[in-house]
Amino acid sequence: MNAIVFDHVSKHYGDVLAVDDLSLAIEPGNTVALLGPNGAGKSTSINLLLGLLTPTQGTITLLGNTPAQAVKAGQLGAMLQDGALIPELSVKELIDLVRRLYPRPLDLDEILALADLSDLAARRANKLSGGQTQRVRFALAIAGAPRILLLDEPTAAMDVESRLRFWASMHDYAAGGRTVLFATHYLEEADEHSDRVIVIAKGKLAADGTAAEIKAGVGGQSVSFAIGDQPAAGLDLLPGVTAVEVLAGTATLHTSDVDATLAGLYRGTTLDVRGLQLSGADLESAFLALTRES
Ligand SMILES: Nc1ncnc2c1ncn2[C@@H]1O[C@H](COP(=O)(O)OP(=O)(O)OP(=O)(O)O)[C@@H](O)[C@H]1O
């Protein structure tokens, strides 16, 4: 049975179509990144999974259940973008309070260890740094030992050190065969911390695969040069080119065949090519190409 299924799901907010006929299935045990630019529909998708929103069309199932059933059975844990902690309680008291709400919670010490909070157990919730607060919110999300963990931009506003600690905690939790879906707009996080990347743009599925597959699928190399005021018309027709961007006098050609593109650029155009730079396959080029296409 799949952990998460979206079956032709759409969500309208009045005239805004935030999720547009989205269908996908996620197997248990996978860690999946939901990647997309601002407004792509990531938070809406997570809120639909949690039953906080209802689809305008289509159905969502979690381990064969509706979102409401999954929440009731303690199968779902979530870390959303906001949500205050009770300031008067210590970290330990707060986590214990929440874990007691679930039928089969994790042990308190296990939660503290997984969230890297053992040393902060006695600290009051209002005396924590931003990164520490996020770790407590992670602890609350895993307290009920959910089979499915949803994280909406969990590392927003964290520094590099906090991020590293956070992802280590997430991997420890996922290692027990649990399913994790995290929304992010950090490409490197999607690349490093997921088994599968689902790219959405304007509420639609733009790509679905491993980070390596997505890079390969859109021609992950690029050629850029200073184009100045010269016309960019026709660059998209050069061999291998999958997408062209011109920004502040620099032209970037995303290509699946860098040699053919360079040959075409020098032999097939009269452009004065200066400041040539080549860059290897990266998820950022793939992401830009994908989200622009849709
Ligand atoms: N409550 C709401 N009422 C009306 N429109 C909304 C509402 N919430 C979101 N939207 C719109 O729905 C679309 C998808 O928003 P959503 O927050 O799901 O995107 P996102 O991918 O999470 O974006 P971000 O990365 O900026 O958090 C956007 O166009 C947004 O403006």
The ligand as an ORCA input file, in Angstrom:
! r2SCAN-3c Opt
* xyz 0 1
  N      -5.636     31.278      1.853
  C      -5.395     31.591      0.595
  N      -6.265     32.340     -0.122
  C      -6.046     32.643     -1.427
  N      -4.963     32.236     -2.131
  C      -4.058     31.486     -1.466
  C      -4.218     31.128     -0.092
  N      -3.147     30.385      0.267
  C      -2.366     30.279     -0.812
  N      -2.904     30.949     -1.871
  C      -2.364     31.020     -3.240
  O      -2.247     29.698     -3.728
  C      -1.043     29.549     -4.465
  C      -0.188     28.435     -3.844
  O       0.241     28.870     -2.554
  P       1.113     27.943     -1.575
  O       1.255     28.695     -0.292
  O       0.537     26.595     -1.532
  O       2.512     27.888     -2.354
  P       3.953     27.466     -1.836
  O       4.529     26.631     -2.917
  O       3.858     26.852     -0.483
  O       4.682     28.860     -1.770
  P       5.889     29.391     -0.799
  O       7.119     28.703     -1.276
  O       5.893     30.853     -1.103
  O       5.502     29.055      0.614
  C      -0.377     30.910     -4.491
  O      -0.781     31.552     -5.681
  C      -0.969     31.607     -3.274
  O      -1.007     33.006     -3.475
*
